């Protein structure tokens, strides 16, 4: 539980999301628009105890996002057994995108935020391509 809390706080910190319980939605033009942001991060201790975390912020109409903690997910890494954030992220995203609404799964995001750099963006693009999805992704970097 402690690692999961750390992972979620790390995503919030690196994504430059306010410590306030909500963030602004600059693209919500229609008052009834629903918008979903998913953020991903990988946490491990030298390759051991590896998990991927997914946090969700949702706007249910209006221009304010709020955390949707019921939608937060933790993925235990099952296929990568050494320190490899890119490989671990690929596993998490492929597993997540198998759970699409048409298959009775989770709601798709409008935006994906990933902690990392160009390798993480490339693996996210590949996961989206293989799933047949077109969703913008944004890579956060600590300032």
Secondary structure, DSSP 8 states (H G I E B T S, - for coil): -HHHHHHHHHHHHHTT--SSSEEE-TT--STT-EEEEEEEEEEEETTEEEEEEEEEEEEESSSEEEE-GGG-EEEE--S--SS-HHHHHHHHHHHHHTSBGGGT-B---SEEEEES-HHHHHHHHHHHHHHT---EEEEE---
